[in-house]
Amino acid sequence: MGRIRQVRKEDGTLEPFREGKVVEAILRALVATGTSDRGLAEELAGVVVLFLDKYHGDTVPSLTDVEEMLCRVLRETGYGQAAERFTKFSQDRRRLEEEVVVRSLPGKEAGAIPGAPAEQVSPWSRDRLVQSLVRAGELPASFAEEVAAAVETRILQAGLLSVTPVLIREFVRCELMDRGLEAPSDDVVVGVTREEMAALVGGAVSEAPDRYIAGRALSGYALTGIHGEEVARAHLAGRIHVYGLSDPLKVERLVLPAGVLLPEDADERPVGDVLLAVRTQLDQVRSHVRASVVLPDLVGGLSRHRDAHADPERVVSLLLGALDFRDCYGMAGSPTPHLTVPLTGAAGASSRFLEVLLRRLSEHPEQGEWLPVSLALGAGPVPDGETLERTLNMASAREKTVLHILREEDCAPYPEERESPVPLTISLGRLAINLPLALLDAAGVGLQEALPELDAVAQIVRDAFHERFWYQRGGARWGLHGVVVGLGGGDKVQVNAQGQEVDLEIWGLAHALELLVRRGVVHPSRRPEAAARVLGYLDYLLGEEVAGVRFRVRLGGARDRGVRRLMLESLEGAASRYGIMDAQEMLRDESLDRSTLPVAVPLTSDRNRLLLEAPFAERTGPGLALPLAAFGAGDPGELLQRLRDETRLGLLTLSSRHAADDLFEVQEDLFS
């Protein structure tokens, strides 16, 4: 977030500056010219904010300044047509405000729009409609902006010069129904605008038209049809975020052991045939998985093959080719394969093969986008210092590289004889939770009194996970059942209770802890302990058995930029709406959005013990993972062995930390 905090409207009043509004304005202009790319809109909005900071950082820019800068950025980045469409949209909006009036009829019509003056006739105001949607409808500000802009388009297309509150409500209702907030009476759950359809037919959208339209339809249905109104309202209000709404039939993540992927006679067959069989198996299940397919022991299994000893360079090339799901434009496929590389080979493994694989991976760090890699430290001896240092240096050249610390119970040896059916591990869904918003009313003399504030949102999240579970178990040919059938049926694979996982992302842990510190609930020096207790409480609530079903919860941090922006806007809106001053002051601290897990220095300090020994620590994911570099200097082998033997920490990051990453917050050690 930049230095620009406010913008001056045409009537001289000030309103908060929101980057999300810039994103929506750019996206709308791009869609009108045949480019539907939210990621591009977010990048361009970031450039707009950058230049506003440069030219207006010490002043309050006007709305005209913002619009002119937006047009300038679009033109100078090659999107001149989008700049023209944005200018037209701005002109249309001004024409609406100048020419269109809202006529409130006496009786129950009067005052139908919150904030409208007492007179029967008032000028049209998009801002008033947005405020109504945010306050009365409890919608996120960016979502309310999107709906209000669509309502204006309907008024313009109809050529109306006056509207009534009843008509405005009907327009709003239609837009909300199109987005799945409220099921319409005629069972229509999605609408695709003419501009979007033109972009799809013209090939300007990277996604195939059938997938795009199906995704819109499924997104609208999934919120209310699968999850219900309470989850839908929490999602749209920014209290939680449900991922995968456009693919509700798919499982989030699939862990595929080598016992499923490798043929039973793999040791006797040429390695090319073996990897062709691996690729065939992956192709069978990819259409049923949304995010990632984890391959925990494929490398370990291949390292035992005779060809891995004789010609490791060739085997590595074939392996990387078999896992390359990029399209003809070089874009990463979905889901992405996630490869696990053991730090030490098992009995009969080729150490040369592992060295070649790590070298090839480090030489091409750009592969990290389509082939994420994890290193695995097993229960055996830790490699010697020189070998380990060289391995970690090679691996850290790739972005998003992580190191898994496995305990003895997690390290099943590569089986000489395969069990049947092979147990699978599947994540059935992924949600994010707005933690500071859930704790906005927390108070009391201690954390024990504040934690029950999480009960309500935890209940919503648990309901959403269980609704997704029963939907998957309902017999659809896609998703969970599709995975089992694609891998040979129930005689070959099975998903038992131990293999059912869900992924919960935490946004704003640092915000939440700061809020608790400001209210005297948590002492500033006890942040690590407080973080452990908050996360442990959520882990306990979500792991409870409901109707005979229990999940293993994997905790991570919310890393998606769009989701983080929506949650921040929801928190800002709630703090402003209810006049919570300490929360508004806290939100001015921009560093909080770049930190997640508070720890003391050194990380082996006793102050971190509760955090490092918590049961959830072995199930943390990206966004809550600590970087190995943060543990300080020293022998990495000795440190890793100590972490494995004395803590429950399960994941470390190796790549360097960037300013925008949501990884960790290191605090000064207050004790000797």
C-alpha positions as CSV (number, residue, x, y, z in Angstrom):
1,M,0.0,0.0,0.0
2,G,1.4,3.4,-1.0
3,R,1.4,6.8,0.8
4,I,-1.9,7.9,-0.9
5,R,-4.6,7.6,1.8
6,Q,-7.3,9.9,0.6
7,V,-8.7,11.3,-2.6
8,R,-10.6,14.5,-3.1
9,K,-14.0,14.2,-4.8
10,E,-15.4,16.8,-7.2
11,D,-17.6,18.3,-4.4
12,G,-14.5,18.8,-2.3
13,T,-15.2,16.1,0.2
14,L,-12.5,13.5,1.0
15,E,-12.9,9.7,0.8
16,P,-10.4,6.9,1.5
17,F,-8.3,5.9,-1.5
18,R,-8.7,2.2,-2.3
19,E,-6.4,0.4,-4.8
20,G,-9.2,-2.1,-5.3
21,K,-11.4,0.6,-7.0
22,V,-8.5,1.3,-9.4
23,V,-8.2,-2.5,-10.1
24,E,-12.0,-2.8,-10.9
25,A,-11.9,0.3,-13.1
26,I,-9.0,-1.0,-15.1
27,L,-10.5,-4.5,-15.4
28,R,-13.7,-3.1,-16.6
29,A,-11.9,-1.1,-19.3
30,L,-9.8,-4.1,-20.3
31,V,-12.9,-6.4,-20.5
32,A,-14.5,-3.8,-22.8
33,T,-11.6,-4.2,-25.2
34,G,-11.5,-8.0,-25.1
35,T,-8.9,-8.6,-22.4
36,S,-10.3,-10.3,-19.2
37,D,-7.2,-10.6,-17.1
38,R,-7.5,-9.6,-13.4
39,G,-3.8,-10.2,-12.8
40,L,-2.9,-7.7,-15.5
41,A,-5.4,-5.2,-14.0
42,E,-3.8,-5.6,-10.5
43,E,-0.3,-5.0,-12.0
44,L,-1.4,-1.9,-13.8
45,A,-3.2,-0.6,-10.7
46,G,0.1,-1.1,-8.8
47,V,1.8,1.2,-11.4
48,V,-0.9,3.8,-11.0
49,V,-0.4,3.8,-7.3
50,L,3.3,4.0,-7.8
51,F,3.1,7.2,-9.9
52,L,0.4,8.7,-7.7
53,D,2.9,8.3,-4.8
54,K,5.6,9.9,-6.9
55,Y,3.6,13.0,-8.0
56,H,1.1,13.4,-5.2
57,G,2.7,11.6,-2.3
58,D,2.7,14.8,-0.1
59,T,-0.7,16.0,-1.2
60,V,-4.3,14.7,-1.6
61,P,-4.9,14.0,-5.2
62,S,-8.3,14.8,-6.8
63,L,-10.5,12.2,-8.4
64,T,-9.5,13.8,-11.8
65,D,-5.8,13.3,-10.9
66,V,-6.4,9.6,-10.3
67,E,-8.4,9.2,-13.5
68,E,-5.8,11.0,-15.6
69,M,-3.0,8.9,-14.1
70,L,-5.0,5.8,-14.8
71,C,-5.5,6.8,-18.5
72,R,-1.8,7.7,-18.8
73,V,-0.6,4.4,-17.5
74,L,-3.0,2.5,-19.8
75,R,-1.8,4.5,-22.8
76,E,1.9,4.2,-22.0
77,T,1.7,0.5,-21.4
78,G,0.1,-0.2,-24.8
79,Y,-3.6,-0.3,-23.8
80,G,-4.8,2.9,-25.5
81,Q,-8.2,1.4,-26.4
82,A,-8.8,0.5,-22.8
83,A,-7.9,4.1,-21.9
84,E,-10.5,5.3,-24.3
85,R,-13.1,3.0,-22.9
86,F,-12.3,4.1,-19.3
87,T,-12.7,7.8,-20.5
88,K,-16.1,6.9,-21.9
89,F,-17.1,5.1,-18.7
90,S,-16.1,8.2,-16.7
91,Q,-18.1,10.5,-19.0
92,D,-21.1,8.2,-18.8
93,R,-20.9,8.2,-15.0
94,R,-20.8,12.0,-14.9
95,R,-23.7,12.2,-17.3
96,L,-25.7,9.9,-15.0
97,E,-24.9,12.1,-12.0
98,E,-25.9,15.2,-14.0
99,E,-29.1,13.9,-15.8
100,V,-30.5,11.0,-13.9
101,V,-32.6,11.5,-10.8
102,V,-33.9,9.1,-8.2
103,R,-37.6,9.6,-7.5
104,S,-38.8,8.3,-4.1
105,L,-42.6,7.9,-3.9
106,P,-44.5,8.7,-0.7
107,G,-45.2,5.9,1.6
108,K,-43.0,2.8,1.9
109,E,-40.9,4.0,-1.1
110,A,-39.7,7.0,0.9
111,G,-36.1,6.7,2.2
112,A,-35.7,3.3,0.4
113,I,-32.1,4.2,-0.3
114,P,-30.0,4.7,2.9
115,G,-28.6,8.2,3.0
116,A,-31.0,9.7,0.5
117,P,-32.3,13.2,1.3
118,A,-35.9,13.7,2.5
119,E,-37.0,15.2,-0.8
120,Q,-38.8,13.0,-3.3
121,V,-36.2,13.8,-6.0
122,S,-32.5,13.4,-5.5
123,P,-29.6,13.1,-8.0
124,W,-28.1,9.8,-8.9
125,S,-25.1,8.8,-6.8
126,R,-23.1,5.7,-7.3
127,D,-21.2,6.4,-4.0
128,R,-24.5,6.3,-2.1
129,L,-25.4,3.0,-3.6
130,V,-22.0,1.6,-2.8
131,Q,-22.3,2.8,0.8
132,S,-25.7,1.1,1.0
133,L,-24.4,-2.2,-0.3
134,V,-21.4,-2.1,2.2
135,R,-23.4,-1.0,5.2
136,A,-26.8,-2.8,4.7
137,G,-25.6,-5.6,2.6
138,E,-22.3,-6.2,4.4
139,L,-20.5,-6.6,1.0
140,P,-16.8,-5.9,0.5
141,A,-16.1,-2.4,-0.9
142,S,-14.6,-3.7,-4.1
143,F,-17.5,-6.1,-4.7
144,A,-20.0,-3.3,-4.0
145,E,-18.2,-1.1,-6.5
146,E,-18.5,-3.8,-9.1
147,V,-22.3,-4.2,-8.5
148,A,-22.9,-0.5,-8.5
149,A,-21.0,-0.1,-11.8
150,A,-23.1,-2.9,-13.4
151,V,-26.3,-1.2,-12.2
152,E,-25.2,2.1,-13.8
153,T,-24.6,0.2,-17.1
154,R,-28.2,-1.2,-16.9
155,I,-29.5,2.4,-16.4
156,L,-27.5,3.7,-19.4
157,Q,-28.5,0.8,-21.7
158,A,-32.2,1.4,-20.8
159,G,-31.9,5.2,-21.6
160,L,-33.6,6.1,-18.3
161,L,-33.5,9.7,-17.0
162,S,-35.2,8.8,-13.7
163,V,-35.3,5.7,-11.6
164,T,-37.1,4.6,-8.5
165,P,-35.7,2.8,-5.4
166,V,-37.7,-0.2,-6.4
167,L,-36.1,-0.3,-9.8
168,I,-32.6,0.2,-8.3
169,R,-33.2,-2.7,-5.9
170,E,-34.3,-4.9,-8.8
171,F,-31.2,-4.1,-10.7
172,V,-29.1,-4.8,-7.7
173,R,-30.9,-8.1,-7.1
174,C,-30.2,-9.2,-10.6
175,E,-26.5,-8.4,-10.3
176,L,-26.3,-10.2,-7.0
177,M,-28.1,-13.2,-8.4
178,D,-25.7,-13.3,-11.4
179,R,-22.9,-13.5,-8.9
180,G,-24.5,-16.3,-6.8
181,L,-25.4,-14.3,-3.7
182,E,-29.1,-15.0,-4.0
183,A,-30.8,-17.7,-6.1
184,P,-33.3,-16.2,-8.6
185,S,-36.8,-17.5,-8.9
186,D,-36.4,-18.8,-12.4
187,D,-33.3,-20.9,-11.5
188,V,-30.9,-18.8,-13.6
189,V,-27.6,-18.6,-11.7
190,V,-25.2,-16.8,-14.0
191,G,-25.1,-14.1,-16.6
192,V,-22.3,-13.3,-19.0
193,T,-22.3,-9.8,-20.4
194,R,-22.2,-9.0,-24.1
195,E,-18.7,-7.5,-23.6
196,E,-17.5,-10.7,-21.9
197,M,-19.0,-12.9,-24.6
198,A,-17.4,-10.8,-27.4
199,A,-14.0,-11.1,-25.6
200,L,-14.5,-14.9,-25.3
201,V,-15.5,-15.4,-29.0
202,G,-12.7,-13.0,-30.1
203,G,-10.1,-15.1,-28.3
204,A,-9.0,-12.2,-26.1
205,V,-9.4,-14.3,-23.0
206,S,-6.7,-16.8,-22.2
207,E,-9.3,-19.3,-20.8
208,A,-11.4,-21.4,-23.2
209,P,-14.9,-20.0,-23.6
210,D,-16.6,-23.2,-22.3
211,R,-14.5,-23.3,-19.2
212,Y,-15.0,-19.6,-18.6
213,I,-18.8,-19.8,-18.8
214,A,-18.9,-23.0,-16.9
215,G,-16.8,-21.4,-14.2
216,R,-19.1,-18.5,-13.9
217,A,-22.1,-20.8,-13.7
218,L,-20.5,-23.1,-11.1
219,S,-19.2,-20.1,-9.0
220,G,-22.7,-18.7,-8.8
221,Y,-24.2,-22.1,-7.9
222,A,-21.4,-23.3,-5.5
223,L,-21.8,-20.5,-2.9
224,T,-25.5,-21.0,-2.4
225,G,-26.2,-24.4,-3.9
226,I,-23.3,-26.2,-2.1
227,H,-22.4,-24.0,0.9
228,G,-25.6,-22.2,1.7
229,E,-26.5,-18.6,2.4
230,E,-24.5,-18.2,5.7
231,V,-21.2,-19.3,4.0
232,A,-22.0,-17.2,0.9
233,R,-22.6,-14.0,3.0
234,A,-19.4,-14.6,5.0
235,H,-17.5,-15.0,1.7
236,L,-18.9,-11.9,0.1
237,A,-18.4,-9.9,3.3
238,G,-14.7,-10.8,3.4
239,R,-14.9,-12.8,6.6
240,I,-13.7,-15.9,4.8
241,H,-12.7,-16.7,1.2
242,V,-13.7,-20.0,-0.4
243,Y,-11.3,-21.1,-3.1
244,G,-12.3,-23.2,-6.1
245,L,-15.8,-22.0,-6.5
246,S,-15.5,-22.3,-10.3
247,D,-14.4,-25.9,-9.8
248,P,-16.4,-27.2,-6.9
249,L,-16.4,-30.8,-8.2
250,K,-12.6,-31.0,-8.0
251,V,-10.4,-31.9,-5.0
252,E,-7.9,-29.2,-4.0
253,R,-4.8,-31.3,-3.7
254,L,-3.9,-35.0,-4.3
255,V,-0.9,-36.8,-2.8
256,L,0.1,-39.6,-5.2
257,P,2.6,-42.2,-3.8
258,A,5.0,-44.1,-6.1
259,G,3.1,-47.3,-5.3
260,V,0.3,-45.9,-7.5
261,L,2.3,-44.2,-10.2
262,L,5.1,-46.7,-10.9
263,P,4.3,-50.0,-12.6
264,E,4.8,-53.1,-10.5
265,D,7.5,-54.3,-12.9
266,A,9.2,-50.9,-13.1
267,D,12.6,-52.3,-12.2
268,E,12.6,-54.5,-15.3
269,R,11.2,-52.0,-17.8
270,P,13.1,-49.3,-19.6
271,V,12.9,-46.0,-17.7
272,G,11.2,-44.3,-20.7
273,D,8.3,-46.8,-20.5
274,V,8.1,-46.3,-16.8
275,L,7.8,-42.5,-17.1
276,L,5.3,-42.9,-19.9
277,A,3.2,-44.9,-17.5
278,V,3.6,-42.2,-14.9
279,R,2.5,-39.5,-17.3
280,T,-0.5,-41.6,-18.3
281,Q,-1.6,-42.0,-14.6
282,L,-1.2,-38.3,-14.0
283,D,-3.3,-37.5,-17.1
284,Q,-6.0,-39.8,-15.7
285,V,-6.4,-37.7,-12.6
286,R,-5.4,-34.1,-13.6
287,S,-9.0,-33.2,-14.6
288,H,-10.2,-34.0,-11.1
289,V,-7.7,-31.9,-9.1
290,R,-7.7,-28.1,-8.9
291,A,-4.4,-27.0,-7.4
292,S,-1.6,-29.5,-7.1
293,V,-0.6,-33.2,-7.4
294,V,2.1,-34.0,-4.8
295,L,4.6,-36.7,-5.7
296,P,6.2,-37.6,-2.3
297,D,8.4,-40.5,-3.3
298,L,8.5,-40.7,-7.1
299,V,12.1,-39.5,-7.1
300,G,13.0,-42.0,-4.4
301,G,11.5,-44.8,-6.5
302,L,13.2,-43.8,-9.7
303,S,16.6,-43.4,-8.0
304,R,16.6,-47.2,-7.5
305,H,16.1,-47.9,-11.2
306,R,19.1,-49.4,-13.0
307,D,19.0,-46.6,-15.6
308,A,19.3,-44.0,-12.8
309,H,22.7,-45.6,-12.0
310,A,23.9,-46.0,-15.6
311,D,22.7,-42.7,-17.2
312,P,21.3,-40.3,-14.5
313,E,21.4,-37.3,-17.0
314,R,19.0,-39.0,-19.4
315,V,16.7,-40.2,-16.6
316,V,16.5,-36.7,-15.2
317,S,15.6,-35.3,-18.6
318,L,12.9,-37.8,-19.1
319,L,11.5,-37.2,-15.6
320,L,11.3,-33.4,-16.1
321,G,9.7,-34.0,-19.5
322,A,7.0,-36.3,-18.0
323,L,6.1,-33.6,-15.5
324,D,5.9,-30.7,-17.9
325,F,2.3,-29.8,-18.3
326,R,2.8,-26.3,-19.8
327,D,0.7,-25.3,-22.7
328,C,2.0,-24.2,-26.1
329,Y,2.3,-20.6,-24.8
330,G,4.6,-21.8,-21.9
331,M,1.9,-21.2,-19.3
332,A,1.8,-23.5,-16.3
333,G,-0.9,-26.2,-16.4
334,S,-3.4,-26.8,-13.7
335,P,-3.0,-28.6,-11.4
336,T,0.8,-28.3,-11.0
337,P,2.9,-31.3,-10.1
338,H,4.8,-30.9,-6.8
339,L,8.0,-32.9,-6.7
340,T,9.7,-34.1,-3.5
341,V,13.4,-34.7,-3.6
342,P,15.0,-36.6,-0.6
343,L,18.2,-35.2,0.8
344,T,19.5,-38.7,1.2
345,G,18.8,-41.7,-0.9
346,A,17.3,-45.0,0.5
347,A,19.1,-48.3,0.2
348,G,19.9,-49.1,-3.4
349,A,19.3,-45.4,-4.5
350,S,21.6,-43.6,-6.9
351,S,23.2,-40.6,-5.2
352,R,24.5,-39.4,-8.5
353,F,20.9,-39.3,-9.8
354,L,19.9,-37.1,-6.9
355,E,22.8,-34.8,-7.5
356,V,22.1,-34.4,-11.2
357,L,18.4,-33.7,-10.5
358,L,19.2,-31.0,-7.9
359,R,21.7,-29.4,-10.3
360,R,19.3,-29.4,-13.2
361,L,16.6,-27.9,-11.0
362,S,18.9,-25.2,-9.8
363,E,20.1,-24.3,-13.3
364,H,16.5,-23.5,-14.3
365,P,14.9,-21.5,-11.5
366,E,12.1,-20.4,-13.8
367,Q,10.8,-24.0,-13.6
368,G,9.6,-23.2,-10.1
369,E,6.4,-21.7,-11.5
370,W,5.3,-25.0,-13.1
371,L,7.3,-27.5,-11.1
372,P,7.5,-26.6,-7.4
373,V,10.0,-28.7,-5.5
374,S,10.3,-29.7,-1.9
375,L,13.4,-31.2,-0.2
376,A,12.7,-33.9,2.4
377,L,14.8,-34.6,5.4
378,G,13.9,-38.1,6.6
379,A,14.5,-40.0,9.8
380,G,17.9,-41.2,8.9
381,P,21.3,-39.6,9.3
382,V,21.6,-35.9,8.3
383,P,24.0,-35.4,5.4
384,D,27.5,-34.0,6.2
385,G,27.8,-30.3,6.4
386,E,29.5,-29.7,3.1
387,T,27.1,-31.9,1.1
388,L,24.1,-30.4,2.9
389,E,25.3,-26.8,2.4
390,R,25.9,-27.4,-1.4
391,T,22.4,-29.0,-1.7
392,L,20.6,-26.2,0.1
393,N,22.4,-23.5,-1.9
394,M,21.4,-25.2,-5.2
395,A,17.8,-25.6,-4.0
396,S,17.5,-22.0,-2.7
397,A,18.1,-20.7,-6.3
398,R,14.5,-21.7,-7.1
399,E,11.6,-19.6,-5.9
400,K,9.1,-21.2,-3.6
401,T,11.5,-24.0,-2.6
402,V,10.6,-25.6,0.8
403,L,12.2,-28.2,3.1
404,H,10.0,-30.8,4.8
405,I,11.2,-32.2,8.1
406,L,9.8,-35.8,8.3
407,R,9.6,-37.8,11.5
408,E,10.0,-41.6,11.7
409,E,6.3,-42.2,11.5
410,D,6.1,-40.2,8.3
411,C,9.0,-42.1,6.6
412,A,7.7,-45.3,5.3
413,P,10.5,-47.1,3.4
414,Y,10.0,-47.7,-0.3
415,P,7.9,-50.9,-0.3
416,E,9.4,-54.1,-1.8
417,E,5.8,-55.4,-2.0
418,R,2.9,-53.0,-2.5
419,E,-0.1,-53.0,-0.2
420,S,-3.4,-53.0,-1.9
421,P,-5.4,-50.9,-2.0
422,V,-2.9,-48.0,-1.7
423,P,-4.1,-45.3,0.7
424,L,-4.3,-41.8,-0.8
425,T,-4.2,-38.4,0.9
426,I,-6.6,-35.8,-0.5
427,S,-7.4,-32.2,0.4
428,L,-11.1,-31.6,-0.2
429,G,-11.0,-27.8,-0.1
430,R,-9.2,-24.6,0.7
431,L,-10.5,-21.6,2.6
432,A,-9.0,-18.4,4.0
433,I,-10.1,-16.7,7.2
434,N,-9.9,-13.0,8.0
435,L,-8.5,-13.4,11.5
436,P,-8.4,-9.7,12.7
437,L,-12.0,-9.3,11.5
438,A,-13.0,-12.3,13.6
439,L,-11.3,-10.8,16.6
440,L,-12.5,-7.2,16.1
441,D,-14.6,-7.3,19.2
442,A,-12.2,-9.3,21.3
443,A,-11.5,-8.0,24.8
444,G,-10.9,-9.2,28.3
445,V,-8.1,-9.6,30.8
446,G,-6.4,-12.4,29.0
447,L,-6.3,-14.4,25.8
448,Q,-8.5,-17.2,27.2
449,E,-11.4,-14.8,27.3
450,A,-10.8,-13.5,23.8
451,L,-10.4,-16.8,22.0
452,P,-14.2,-17.6,22.0
453,E,-14.6,-14.7,19.5
454,L,-13.3,-17.2,16.9
455,D,-16.1,-19.7,17.5
456,A,-18.6,-18.1,15.1
457,V,-16.2,-17.9,12.1
458,A,-14.8,-21.3,12.9
459,Q,-18.3,-22.8,12.7
460,I,-18.8,-21.2,9.3
461,V,-15.5,-22.5,8.0
462,R,-16.2,-26.0,9.4
463,D,-19.6,-26.1,7.8
464,A,-18.1,-25.1,4.5
465,F,-15.5,-27.9,4.7
466,H,-18.1,-30.5,5.6
467,E,-20.5,-29.3,2.9
468,R,-17.7,-29.7,0.4
469,F,-16.9,-33.2,1.8
470,W,-20.5,-34.5,1.5
471,Y,-20.8,-32.9,-2.0
472,Q,-17.6,-34.8,-3.0
473,R,-18.8,-38.0,-1.4
474,G,-22.2,-37.7,-3.1
475,G,-21.3,-39.8,-6.1
476,A,-20.3,-37.2,-8.8
477,R,-18.2,-38.7,-11.6
478,W,-15.6,-35.9,-11.1
479,G,-13.4,-35.0,-8.1
480,L,-12.9,-37.6,-5.5
481,H,-14.7,-40.4,-7.3
482,G,-13.0,-39.5,-10.6
483,V,-9.6,-39.8,-8.9
484,V,-10.4,-43.2,-7.5
485,V,-11.8,-44.5,-10.8
486,G,-8.9,-43.0,-12.8
487,L,-6.3,-44.8,-10.7
488,G,-8.0,-48.2,-11.1
489,G,-10.9,-48.2,-8.7
490,G,-11.4,-49.1,-5.1
491,D,-9.4,-52.3,-5.4
492,K,-6.3,-50.3,-6.2
493,V,-6.6,-47.1,-4.2
494,Q,-8.7,-45.8,-1.3
495,V,-9.2,-42.6,0.7
496,N,-9.6,-43.5,4.4
497,A,-10.2,-41.1,7.3
498,Q,-6.5,-40.5,7.9
499,G,-6.2,-39.3,4.3
500,Q,-8.9,-36.6,4.5
501,E,-7.4,-33.1,4.7
502,V,-8.5,-29.5,4.3
503,D,-6.3,-26.4,3.8
504,L,-7.0,-23.3,5.9
505,E,-5.2,-20.1,5.1
506,I,-4.8,-17.4,7.8
507,W,-4.8,-13.7,6.8
508,G,-3.8,-11.0,9.2
509,L,-2.2,-12.9,12.1
510,A,0.1,-10.0,12.7
511,H,-2.9,-7.6,12.5
512,A,-4.9,-9.7,15.0
513,L,-2.0,-9.9,17.4
514,E,-1.4,-6.2,17.2
515,L,-5.1,-5.5,17.9
516,L,-4.9,-7.8,21.0
517,V,-1.7,-6.1,22.2
518,R,-3.3,-2.6,21.8
519,R,-6.3,-3.8,24.0
520,G,-4.1,-5.2,26.7
521,V,-5.2,-8.8,26.0
522,V,-1.7,-9.9,25.0
523,H,1.6,-8.6,26.3
524,P,3.9,-7.4,23.5
525,S,6.6,-9.8,24.5
526,R,4.2,-12.8,24.3
527,R,3.3,-12.6,20.7
528,P,4.8,-16.0,19.7
529,E,2.9,-17.7,22.5
530,A,-0.3,-15.9,21.6
531,A,0.1,-16.9,17.9
532,A,0.5,-20.5,19.0
533,R,-2.6,-20.4,21.1
534,V,-4.7,-18.7,18.5
535,L,-3.7,-21.1,15.8
536,G,-4.0,-24.1,18.1
537,Y,-7.5,-23.0,19.0
538,L,-8.5,-22.8,15.4
539,D,-6.9,-26.2,14.7
540,Y,-8.8,-27.7,17.6
541,L,-12.2,-26.3,16.5
542,L,-11.8,-27.3,12.9
543,G,-10.5,-30.7,13.7
544,E,-13.6,-31.7,15.8
545,E,-15.6,-34.6,14.5
546,V,-19.0,-33.7,13.0
547,A,-21.4,-36.4,11.9
548,G,-18.6,-39.0,12.1
549,V,-16.3,-37.0,9.9
550,R,-13.0,-35.5,11.0
551,F,-10.3,-33.7,9.0
552,R,-6.6,-33.1,9.3
553,V,-6.2,-29.3,9.1
554,R,-3.2,-27.9,7.2
555,L,-2.6,-24.3,8.2
556,G,-1.0,-21.8,5.8
557,G,-0.9,-18.1,5.1
558,A,-3.1,-16.2,2.6
559,R,-0.7,-15.4,-0.3
560,D,-3.1,-14.5,-3.1
561,R,-2.8,-10.7,-3.6
562,G,-6.5,-10.3,-4.6
563,V,-7.7,-12.2,-1.5
564,R,-5.5,-10.2,0.8
565,R,-6.7,-7.0,-0.7
566,L,-10.3,-8.0,-0.3
567,M,-9.8,-9.0,3.4
568,L,-7.9,-5.8,4.2
569,E,-10.8,-3.7,2.6
570,S,-13.3,-5.7,4.6
571,L,-11.4,-5.1,7.8
572,E,-11.0,-1.4,7.1
573,G,-14.7,-1.1,6.3
574,A,-15.8,-2.8,9.5
575,A,-13.5,-0.8,11.6
576,S,-14.8,2.5,10.0
577,R,-18.4,1.4,10.1
578,Y,-18.4,0.6,13.8
579,G,-16.0,3.4,14.8
580,I,-13.3,1.1,16.2
581,M,-10.5,3.5,16.6
582,D,-7.7,1.2,17.7
583,A,-8.3,-1.0,14.7
584,Q,-8.2,2.1,12.4
585,E,-4.9,3.2,13.9
586,M,-3.5,-0.3,13.6
587,L,-4.3,-0.4,9.8
588,R,-2.0,2.5,9.2
589,D,1.0,0.3,10.0
590,E,1.8,-1.1,6.5
591,S,4.4,-3.5,7.8
592,L,1.7,-5.7,9.4
593,D,0.6,-6.9,5.9
594,R,4.0,-8.2,5.2
595,S,4.3,-10.5,8.3
596,T,2.5,-13.5,9.5
597,L,4.2,-15.7,12.1
598,P,5.9,-13.8,15.0
599,V,9.0,-15.4,16.4
600,A,11.8,-14.4,18.8
601,V,15.4,-14.3,17.8
602,P,17.1,-16.8,17.9
603,L,14.4,-19.1,16.7
604,T,15.6,-21.8,19.1
605,S,14.7,-19.5,22.0
606,D,12.5,-20.9,24.7
607,R,10.0,-18.1,23.9
608,N,9.2,-20.0,20.6
609,R,8.9,-23.4,22.2
610,L,5.1,-23.4,22.4
611,L,4.9,-22.4,18.7
612,L,7.5,-24.9,17.5
613,E,6.1,-27.8,19.6
614,A,2.4,-27.2,18.8
615,P,0.7,-30.1,17.1
616,F,-0.2,-27.9,14.1
617,A,3.5,-27.0,13.5
618,E,4.1,-30.2,11.6
619,R,1.2,-29.3,9.3
620,T,2.0,-25.7,8.5
621,G,2.1,-24.8,4.8
622,P,3.4,-21.9,2.7
623,G,2.7,-18.5,4.2
624,L,3.3,-19.8,7.8
625,A,6.6,-21.5,7.0
626,L,9.7,-20.1,8.6
627,P,12.8,-19.5,6.4
628,L,15.9,-21.6,7.3
629,A,18.0,-18.5,7.0
630,A,16.1,-16.9,10.0
631,F,17.6,-19.5,12.3
632,G,21.0,-17.7,12.0
633,A,24.5,-18.9,11.3
634,G,25.8,-22.3,12.3
635,D,26.0,-25.9,11.0
636,P,22.7,-26.4,9.1
637,G,23.0,-30.2,9.7
638,E,23.1,-29.8,13.4
639,L,20.3,-27.3,13.4
640,L,18.0,-29.5,11.2
641,Q,18.7,-32.5,13.4
642,R,17.8,-30.5,16.5
643,L,14.6,-29.2,14.8
644,R,13.6,-32.7,13.8
645,D,14.3,-34.3,17.2
646,E,13.2,-31.5,19.6
647,T,10.3,-29.7,17.8
648,R,7.3,-30.5,15.6
649,L,8.2,-28.1,12.9
650,G,7.3,-29.6,9.6
651,L,8.1,-27.0,6.9
652,L,10.9,-24.5,6.2
653,T,11.4,-22.2,3.2
654,L,14.8,-22.0,1.4
655,S,14.3,-19.2,-1.2
656,S,15.1,-15.6,-0.2
657,R,12.3,-13.6,1.3
658,H,10.8,-10.7,-0.7
659,A,9.2,-7.6,0.8
660,A,5.8,-8.6,-0.5
661,D,5.9,-12.2,0.8
662,D,3.6,-13.2,3.7
663,L,6.1,-15.3,5.6
664,F,7.2,-14.3,9.0
665,E,7.9,-11.5,11.4
666,V,11.1,-11.6,13.5
667,Q,11.1,-9.7,16.8
668,E,13.8,-8.8,19.2
669,D,14.6,-11.4,21.8
670,L,13.7,-9.8,25.1
671,F,15.4,-12.4,27.2
672,S,19.0,-13.5,27.5
